[in-house]
């Protein structure tokens, strides 16, 4: 029997390859806003970050999301992600 291939993605913050299911997807919408995509099916350019507060704070400090999507500073996405991670844990 063949083993199924697990899709791997790299975290924006720690730059470690992890299975796609363990990461949170962030999508750039048409109106240039970064939003969380928990389903993984939204249209738009996507990036991934670990579901870990340390990675989130590191990404916020380095402005990784802003640099990846070439957008201005947007603290709302970090707040939403922090709430989601706290609820998940």
Buried (B, 14 or more C-beta within 10 A) or exposed (E): EEEEEEEEBBBBBBEEEBEEEEBBBBBBBEEEBBBBBEEBEBEBEBBBBBBBEEBBEBBBEEEBBBEBBEBEEBEEBBEBBBEBBEEEE
